[in-house]
Amino acid sequence: MAILEEPIKEVMQLKNYVNGDWVESKSKEAWDVKNPATQKLLAKVPMSTKDEVLGAIQAAKEAFPEWRRTPPLARVRCLFRLKELLEKNFERLSRIQTMEHGKTIDESRGETRRGIEMVEVGTGIPSLMMGYNLEDIAAGIDEYVIYQPLGVFGHLAPFNFPFMVPLWYSPFALATGNTFVVKPSPRDPISQVMLAELMDEAGFPPGVYNVVQGGAEAANIMMEHPDIKGMTFVGTTSIGKEVYKKCGETGKRAIVQVSAKNFLLVMPDVDINATIAALLTSFFGNTGQRCLSGANLVIVGQDDGFYKKFLNAFVEATSKIKVGYGLDESIQMGPMQSVDGKERVLKYIEIGIKEKAKLILDGRKPTITGNYPDACFVNPTIFENVTPDMTIAKEEIFGAVASVMRAKDLDEVIQWINNSNYGNAASIFTSNGKAAREFQYQVECGNIGVNIGIVAPMAFFPFSGMKDSFFGVLHGQGRDAIRFFTESKVVVQRWF
């Protein structure tokens, strides 16, 4: 069927992209990359050797001086060409994401579009990178600030958005005159291979952009290497703390965007149908494998009638979500990306049951559209009577599980959110402007939504975060990224 057209026809033997060439790894260790829906083998990804990782860093270092001297207009012409190539290959890139990650084709198209938007914003660097000046700070003396690139930057990519997340950083790094080394997630690295092919076609000089495959060993080499000036990372808080610590020990700047436990609260004055539509995408889109996914659904107020009406409508709508292979246009939720991801979700469902939360929609025995193995599939799951002290209310599940809580008023929910270790995102659904302002003013989270289910900042705004959801000073995207990838050089001058 045309709707299930798969761009990957044969098992791929993935290589590293270093100094403008595709280089086969000499490593004897390789991981299998499987389609999580069909369990079909898609690729073999090597765990690159130390010398191969060092070679990529050296290539980026050697390419930096000439790339830095390239005028900003010339640098962004490469990004303009890349943007055209991404548009031309839009559907192919999206289908590859679905095949290697499992998300639905609509979700993959959204990921591709967001990645392209990063490139588009990066093309504005001739204006965005401008410094500032003031003449006559004293008699005959002028002072000004120049933003200059630093050298080689690295990125450790997550599995949940294999195409988009590296593009939170690389267009800004390259446009400002730095060079870049990406280590994709070994779970789904094919998107980054495809992106590197387009980078090459767009005309980026050899060594400016490099991709090295591997796991923890490759990541450690990058973090410890003195020639890498900064690292960007998206992943779990436990690993992110190690990344931030290691970057600090080696004098690197770092953007570390990590785990979340996002609260979405519903006030009694909402439009029920519109709110539920937003909640379904938030809790169950990308199979819950988003750092912006809804986790705790809090229904506010002591009106039992509203509570029951809203909860029943939410459960009914959730139970109708169609689960299957994401290349089928009718599918609304795909599988977990991996078997161990599914096992993690099942573990948390068991924990919720033991903690006496009420399981009102059980996804442990998935109903799958089509004849596919259930290795990675879990259906949407909903718990009721969840309290803030329960494990399922506090820890990141990273799957399609909604924990429904009930609060007496807005102040109580704000206290719950602020007591959480995490501070990635929180949303309020209401028709009351005063309640919305109080929420955005008081809540300790980096990304706040008002009648928004997924608080995903656009490319020209920073992707924020607080507490154990972010380590660093500057965030990815927008002006923050431009400042992260440059240093302020202050010039004070007088002429006699």
Phi and psi in degrees as a GROMACS rama.xvg file:
@    title "Ramachandran Plot"
@    xaxis  label "Phi"
@    yaxis  label "Psi"
@TYPE xy
-60.89  -35.032  ALA-2
-67.2868  -18.707  ILE-3
-104.879  22.2807  LEU-4
-60.3641  125.317  GLU-5
-110.646  119.246  GLU-6
-71.1505  -23.0993  PRO-7
-91.8378  110.235  ILE-8
-97.2612  -31.9288  LYS-9
-131.285  161.249  GLU-10
-65.1761  125.915  VAL-11
-92.2383  141.062  MET-12
-103.04  99.5804  GLN-13
-73.6734  148.011  LEU-14
-124.047  173.654  LYS-15
-93.5464  148.77  ASN-16
-110.844  105.469  TYR-17
-133.62  126.948  VAL-18
55.9659  35.9119  ASN-19
82.9953  5.20767  GLY-20
-124.513  150.779  ASP-21
-91.1429  118.959  TRP-22
-119.236  126.403  VAL-23
-73.9577  133.325  GLU-24
-73.5533  146.319  SER-25
-91.3484  1.29142  LYS-26
-65.5955  143.468  SER-27
-92.6507  -3.36568  LYS-28
-104.291  131.356  GLU-29
-142.689  148.449  ALA-30
-102.733  149.683  TRP-31
-85.0978  134.894  ASP-32
-107.666  113.199  VAL-33
-112.504  148.827  LYS-34
-70.1497  116.337  ASN-35
-66.3399  -21.2876  PRO-36
-81.8708  -44.2038  ALA-37
-100.98  -15.0277  THR-38
64.7221  16.6523  GLN-39
-76.4088  137.374  LYS-40
-70.7643  124.448  LEU-41
-101.443  -37.848  LEU-42
-160.932  162.69  ALA-43
-115.211  124.379  LYS-44
-112.986  124.347  VAL-45
-76.5652  149.261  PRO-46
-93.314  94.8176  MET-47
-56.853  150.411  SER-48
-75.2313  165.91  THR-49
-58.3345  -45.135  LYS-50
-62.0641  -33.7249  ASP-51
-70.2401  -38.547  GLU-52
-66.8153  -43.913  VAL-53
-61.5629  -35.6297  LEU-54
-64.0676  -38.5192  GLY-55
-66.7118  -41.9977  ALA-56
-64.3581  -41.8984  ILE-57
-64.1261  -40.0526  GLN-58
-62.1919  -41.9947  ALA-59
-66.1586  -38.9694  ALA-60
-63.3048  -44.0545  LYS-61
-70.6843  -27.2637  GLU-62
-79.9879  -18.2947  ALA-63
-61.8619  -49.5093  PHE-64
-56.2179  -44.8915  PRO-65
-70.4887  -38.8041  GLU-66
-65.561  -38.4336  TRP-67
-61.9508  -38.0896  ARG-68
-78.7197  -10.4423  ARG-69
-68.7565  127.961  THR-70
-56.7141  144.483  PRO-71
-52.5153  -38.3926  PRO-72
-61.1127  -40.0738  LEU-73
-69.5251  -36.9536  ALA-74
-63.3351  -43.9011  ARG-75
-75.3506  -16.5234  VAL-76
-62.8923  -32.2199  ARG-77
-63.7155  -39.4554  CYS-78
-67.8685  -37.0384  LEU-79
-61.8207  -42.8191  PHE-80
-65.9014  -38.5819  ARG-81
-62.3052  -42.7782  LEU-82
-58.6093  -44.189  LYS-83
-62.1795  -40.291  GLU-84
-68.9868  -37.4526  LEU-85
-63.9838  -40.8309  LEU-86
-63.6471  -42.8317  GLU-87
-62.8258  -35.1567  LYS-88
-104.121  19.7569  ASN-89
-54.2987  -51.9114  PHE-90
-70.0215  -39.1753  GLU-91
-62.3914  -46.554  ARG-92
-60.5464  -41.0327  LEU-93
-65.5801  -43.0075  SER-94
-66.5113  -34.741  ARG-95
-64.1365  -40.2693  ILE-96
-60.4259  -43.9225  GLN-97
-62.7922  -41.4457  THR-98
-65.6375  -39.9762  MET-99
-91.8983  -24.4058  GLU-100
-102.462  -42.2916  HIS-101
111.904  -12.9112  GLY-102
-64.5583  162.166  LYS-103
-69.7613  160.716  THR-104
-64.0949  -35.6401  ILE-105
-64.1102  -40.3667  ASP-106
-65.3228  -39.2375  GLU-107
-65.5524  -39.8351  SER-108
-62.8487  -38.172  ARG-109
-64.0712  -39.5739  GLY-110
-64.426  -43.6069  GLU-111
-61.3801  -43.7043  THR-112
-61.7247  -43.9598  ARG-113
-63.847  -36.6058  ARG-114
-63.08  -42.4868  GLY-115
-63.173  -36.8828  ILE-116
-62.8105  -33.8088  GLU-117
-62.1911  -43.5895  MET-118
-63.235  -41.4134  VAL-119
-59.9549  -44.2436  GLU-120
-66.753  -37.1325  VAL-121
-60.9168  -26.0897  GLY-122
-69.4696  -11.9972  THR-123
-86.7297  11.6358  GLY-124
-61.1309  -31.149  ILE-125
-56.69  -29.3433  PRO-126
-92.105  -42.903  SER-127
-67.386  -24.7543  LEU-128
-92.3995  0.751912  MET-129
-62.4884  140.87  MET-130
-87.5236  -152.801  GLY-131
-152.238  163.411  TYR-132
-151.274  164.289  ASN-133
-147.966  125.125  LEU-134
-87.6549  157.827  GLU-135
56.8931  48.425  ASP-136
-66.0553  -24.2443  ILE-137
-148.389  175.47  ALA-138
-58.1792  113.572  ALA-139
75.8246  11.9854  GLY-140
-119.575  132.261  ILE-141
-115.649  154.541  ASP-142
-138.79  141.513  GLU-143
-152.519  162.349  TYR-144
-114.435  131.844  VAL-145
-115.836  134.356  ILE-146
-93.8403  118.692  TYR-147
-119.529  144.912  GLN-148
-69.058  160.9  PRO-149
-106.854  -30.9511  LEU-150
142.579  -126.418  GLY-151
-94.107  132.038  VAL-152
-120.995  153.039  PHE-153
-124.231  156.57  GLY-154
-135.655  132.035  HIS-155
-106.408  110.873  LEU-156
-89.0232  148.949  ALA-157
-89.3894  171.232  PRO-158
-88.6657  -19.5449  PHE-159
-78.1359  -26.6721  ASN-160
-133.167  75.9815  PHE-161
-65.5475  -26.0972  PRO-162
-91.4097  -46.5345  PHE-163
-76.4583  -45.6532  MET-164
-59.6782  -44.2588  VAL-165
-57.24  -26.8434  PRO-166
-79.1983  -5.88176  LEU-167
-63.6406  -22.4529  TRP-168
-121.551  -47.4999  TYR-169
-59.9465  -42.4418  SER-170
-60.4857  -36.2711  PRO-171
-72.2412  -40.5549  PHE-172
-63.7746  -46.8777  ALA-173
-69.429  -41.7525  LEU-174
-64.3536  -34.1439  ALA-175
-80.458  -3.91252  THR-176
104.594  8.63403  GLY-177
-89.6049  169.531  ASN-178
-112.3  165.385  THR-179
-142.757  141.559  PHE-180
-127.77  123.589  VAL-181
-109.007  132.298  VAL-182
-111  104.658  LYS-183
-67.0307  162.846  PRO-184
-66.0361  132.534  SER-185
-69.4191  -8.5918  PRO-186
-73.5142  -36.8706  ARG-187
-150.412  71.8224  ASP-188
-90.485  -2.23281  PRO-189
-66.7738  -36.5764  ILE-190
-57.4289  -38.9936  SER-191
-73.0176  -28.9379  GLN-192
-65.6656  -43.9531  VAL-193
-63.4998  -40.5253  MET-194
-64.1261  -40.9364  LEU-195
-63.754  -36.7797  ALA-196
-60.3866  -39.6645  GLU-197
-74.0935  -34.4455  LEU-198
-58.9131  -43.2545  MET-199
-63.5703  -45.3298  ASP-200
-65.7387  -30.065  GLU-201
-72.0929  -13.1374  ALA-202
97.4476  16.4503  GLY-203
-64.0679  132.947  PHE-204
-61.7257  153.88  PRO-205
-54.1362  135.793  PRO-206
88.9955  -15.8107  GLY-207
-70.2668  -38.2971  VAL-208
-130.584  128.223  TYR-209
-136.055  148.083  ASN-210
-127.11  123.772  VAL-211
-123.672  125.406  VAL-212
-79.2584  155.585  GLN-213
154.584  -175.697  GLY-214
-120.279  -138.88  GLY-215
-63.8703  -36.2626  ALA-216
-62.8288  -44.9266  GLU-217
-62.6249  -40.3138  ALA-218
-62.5975  -43.2172  ALA-219
-63.6234  -39.5028  ASN-220
-60.7846  -43.6153  ILE-221
-63.7064  -44.178  MET-222
-67.9976  -28.7953  MET-223
-90.7704  -11.8283  GLU-224
-75.5782  128.595  HIS-225
-67.8954  -19.8168  PRO-226
-84.3081  -8.8231  ASP-227
-90.8627  121.418  ILE-228
-84.6468  -22.5791  LYS-229
-163.646  155.689  GLY-230
-126.431  147.102  MET-231
-121.791  140.962  THR-232
-146.91  140.57  PHE-233
-132.72  127.363  VAL-234
174.96  -149.666  GLY-235
-82.058  155.901  THR-236
-63.8121  -39.3809  THR-237
-60.4944  -45.0351  SER-238
-74.3785  -37.6937  ILE-239
-59.1268  -37.1676  GLY-240
-62.2208  -39.6707  LYS-241
-66.9662  -39.921  GLU-242
-61.9416  -46.8208  VAL-243
-65.1888  -40.3681  TYR-244
-63.372  -45.8845  LYS-245
-66.8453  -38.5203  LYS-246
-64.3743  -38.0645  CYS-247
-64.877  -41.092  GLY-248
-65.2802  -29.5598  GLU-249
-103.395  10.4159  THR-250
73.8839  24.229  GLY-251
-95.6242  146.191  LYS-252
-77.736  155.824  ARG-253
-149.752  142.828  ALA-254
-114.825  115.87  ILE-255
-124.227  102.333  VAL-256
-106.631  120.517  GLN-257
-130.686  -149.134  VAL-258
-65.702  171.464  SER-259
-151.831  159.384  ALA-260
-145.862  88.3171  LYS-261
-89.5944  131.788  ASN-262
-95.5899  133.894  PHE-263
-121.904  117.618  LEU-264
-112.555  143.976  LEU-265
-117.482  119.673  VAL-266
-86.3904  159.845  MET-267
-69.0251  -7.56825  PRO-268
-99.4814  16.0074  ASP-269
-80.6035  161.529  VAL-270
-80.6392  110.384  ASP-271
-61.9875  -47.5856  ILE-272
-64.0891  -45.428  ASN-273
-65.1994  -37.9982  ALA-274
-67.3963  -44.1597  THR-275
-63.889  -38.2432  ILE-276
-58.6837  -41.6608  ALA-277
-69.258  -36.9531  ALA-278
-67.4068  -38.7207  LEU-279
-60.1111  -44.4598  LEU-280
-65.5664  -39.085  THR-281
-67.8908  -48.9962  SER-282
-77.8919  -34.3956  PHE-283
-118.533  -8.0254  PHE-284
-64.1345  145.976  GLY-285
57.2842  23.8126  ASN-286
55.1826  33.6594  THR-287
74.4667  6.44966  GLY-288
-94.9406  57.6295  GLN-289
-131.279  142.702  ARG-290
-73.5365  -9.29153  CYS-291
-106.049  7.09526  LEU-292
-65.6794  145.611  SER-293
-65.4126  141.496  GLY-294
-125.048  -52.2659  ALA-295
-110.62  117.404  ASN-296
-97.3553  115.631  LEU-297
-110.151  118.207  VAL-298
-97.1648  120.878  ILE-299
-98.2158  140.621  VAL-300
112.689  165.989  GLY-301
-107.913  17.7931  GLN-302
-84.2976  101.773  ASP-303
-61.5413  -35.3804  ASP-304
-63.5431  -45.6792  GLY-305
-64.6277  -43.4088  PHE-306
-57.1019  -50.8185  TYR-307
-65.5074  -40.7067  LYS-308
-63.3574  -45.8332  LYS-309
-67.848  -45.8328  PHE-310
-62.9759  -43.587  LEU-311
-60.8499  -41.045  ASN-312
-66.4013  -38.1485  ALA-313
-65.8585  -45.5338  PHE-314
-65.1452  -43.0294  VAL-315
-61.7417  -45.8568  GLU-316
-64.9582  -40.0867  ALA-317
-64.8258  -39.1976  THR-318
-65.3611  -17.2277  SER-319
-93.5174  -1.56422  LYS-320
-62.7926  128.759  ILE-321
-90.04  121.128  LYS-322
-108.723  136.623  VAL-323
172.989  -156.102  GLY-324
-76.601  123.146  TYR-325
-64.4883  -14.7942  GLY-326
-75.1957  -14.4082  LEU-327
-76.3169  118.167  ASP-328
-60.1698  -21.5848  GLU-329
-84.4373  -10.2588  SER-330
-76.7252  137.685  ILE-331
-106.068  -17.2571  GLN-332
-149.869  133.147  MET-333
-96.0532  -167.952  GLY-334
-79.8979  171.547  PRO-335
-65.0596  158.381  MET-336
-70.1571  -27.8448  GLN-337
-145.166  164.807  SER-338
-64.0329  -42.3779  VAL-339
-69.6134  -26.8854  ASP-340
-64.6261  -42.9302  GLY-341
-62.3606  -44.0295  LYS-342
-61.4795  -36.532  GLU-343
-63.1084  -43.4346  ARG-344
-64.0886  -44.3448  VAL-345
-61.2828  -36.667  LEU-346
-62.0556  -43.3274  LYS-347
-69.8726  -32.1761  TYR-348
-63.4993  -42.2149  ILE-349
-63.4993  -39.8144  GLU-350
-61.8356  -43.5246  ILE-351
-59.4665  -41.8221  GLY-352
-63.1056  -44.0984  ILE-353
-64.6469  -30.3426  LYS-354
-82.3309  4.19494  GLU-355
75.4546  17.941  LYS-356
-71.1074  151.48  ALA-357
-93.7605  116.923  LYS-358
-82.9836  104.155  LEU-359
-102.705  -11.4647  ILE-360
-144.437  112.17  LEU-361
-101.835  116.025  ASP-362
-100.858  12.4538  GLY-363
-71.8101  -24.6453  ARG-364
-112.471  88.3623  LYS-365
-67.8356  142.921  PRO-366
-98.061  116.645  THR-367
-114.759  131.607  ILE-368
-79.8286  119.514  THR-369
100.5  167.256  GLY-370
-94.6957  82.0156  ASN-371
-128.114  148.786  TYR-372
-64.9312  149.394  PRO-373
-92.3732  18.5399  ASP-374
-52.4432  -40.3015  ALA-375
-115.916  2.32399  CYS-376
-88.7191  135.754  PHE-377
-137.145  134.916  VAL-378
-80.9042  161.09  ASN-379
-54.6917  140.461  PRO-380
-129.494  139.632  THR-381
-132.313  130.044  ILE-382
-106.084  142.985  PHE-383
-114.633  166.872  GLU-384
59.5364  36.8193  ASN-385
-85.2979  138.232  VAL-386
-115.077  156.427  THR-387
-61.7328  -21.1114  PRO-388
-85.0228  -6.97136  ASP-389
-74.7442  149.412  MET-390
-58.6097  -41.833  THR-391
-69.165  -14.5409  ILE-392
-92.0887  -14.8246  ALA-393
-109.751  -34.7132  LYS-394
-100.237  148.246  GLU-395
-72.5614  120.596  GLU-396
-87.0247  -36.753  ILE-397
59.1639  50.8136  PHE-398
-162.176  179.073  GLY-399
-82.3674  64.7309  ALA-400
-126.442  123.901  VAL-401
-107.917  128.819  ALA-402
-105.563  113.097  SER-403
-92.0449  127.124  VAL-404
-123.523  161.769  MET-405
-130.074  131.039  ARG-406
-123.362  149.227  ALA-407
-74.2264  -31.6649  LYS-408
-158.653  176.908  ASP-409
-63.3076  -40.5406  LEU-410
-59.1667  -37.3266  ASP-411
-66.1187  -41.3541  GLU-412
-66.0055  -42.5812  VAL-413
-59.0282  -39.2767  ILE-414
-63.9877  -42.3979  GLN-415
-60.1269  -45.8404  TRP-416
-63.0376  -45.1808  ILE-417
-71.9471  -20.6865  ASN-418
-81.0569  -13.4777  ASN-419
-70.0256  147.213  SER-420
-65.3258  -24.0961  ASN-421
-101.632  156.599  TYR-422
-150.767  49.0724  GLY-423
-83.668  -58.8644  ASN-424
-147.801  155.259  ALA-425
-155.59  144.891  ALA-426
-132.941  146.325  SER-427
-119.47  137.307  ILE-428
-112.699  117.229  PHE-429
-164.04  162.215  THR-430
-106.291  4.59223  SER-431
-102.578  112.597  ASN-432
-64.556  -36.5884  GLY-433
-63.0493  -43.8047  LYS-434
-63.7824  -41.026  ALA-435
-63.76  -42.3698  ALA-436
-67.2205  -41.6105  ARG-437
-60.6009  -40.2328  GLU-438
-62.2682  -52.3618  PHE-439
-67.7471  -26.9172  GLN-440
-76.3565  -38.7662  TYR-441
-94.1371  -28.712  GLN-442
-75.0961  134.264  VAL-443
-92.9119  74.4172  GLU-444
-141.582  151.348  CYS-445
-77.9206  -30.6526  GLY-446
-124.012  116.176  ASN-447
-113.43  132.191  ILE-448
-113.626  137.177  GLY-449
-117.276  107.882  VAL-450
59.5791  33.3108  ASN-451
-127.526  128.855  ILE-452
-83.7071  -37.4487  GLY-453
-120.443  107.258  ILE-454
-87.3621  69.9265  VAL-455
-96.4573  109.31  ALA-456
-63.1607  146.483  PRO-457
-69.2895  165.8  MET-458
-62.0667  -23.4069  ALA-459
-93.3054  6.43217  PHE-460
-119.816  152.212  PHE-461
-71.9784  148.518  PRO-462
-88.1329  102.632  PHE-463
-86.8249  -174.961  SER-464
169.948  152.555  GLY-465
-136.658  169.961  MET-466
52.8572  -133.003  LYS-467
-81.3173  15.6585  ASP-468
-102.105  -5.07409  SER-469
-158.993  135.206  PHE-470
-125.926  126.092  PHE-471
142.156  -168.53  GLY-472
-118.328  -49.1653  VAL-473
-102.908  146.097  LEU-474
-100.64  173.243  HIS-475
-74.8528  157.132  GLY-476
77.7768  157.258  GLN-477
57.7031  -151.221  GLY-478
-62.2152  -35.0564  ARG-479
-57.9543  -43.9026  ASP-480
-64.5209  -39.5179  ALA-481
-63.3262  -41.9863  ILE-482
-67.7353  -36.3203  ARG-483
-62.8708  -40.3561  PHE-484
-89.2767  8.81362  PHE-485
-135.111  160.989  THR-486
-116.724  146.088  GLU-487
-83.7871  116.699  SER-488
-103.985  121.492  LYS-489
-99.2272  126.975  VAL-490
-116.23  124.579  VAL-491
-116.118  122.848  VAL-492
-137.062  146.578  GLN-493
-139.424  140.807  ARG-494
-118.481  131.286  TRP-495
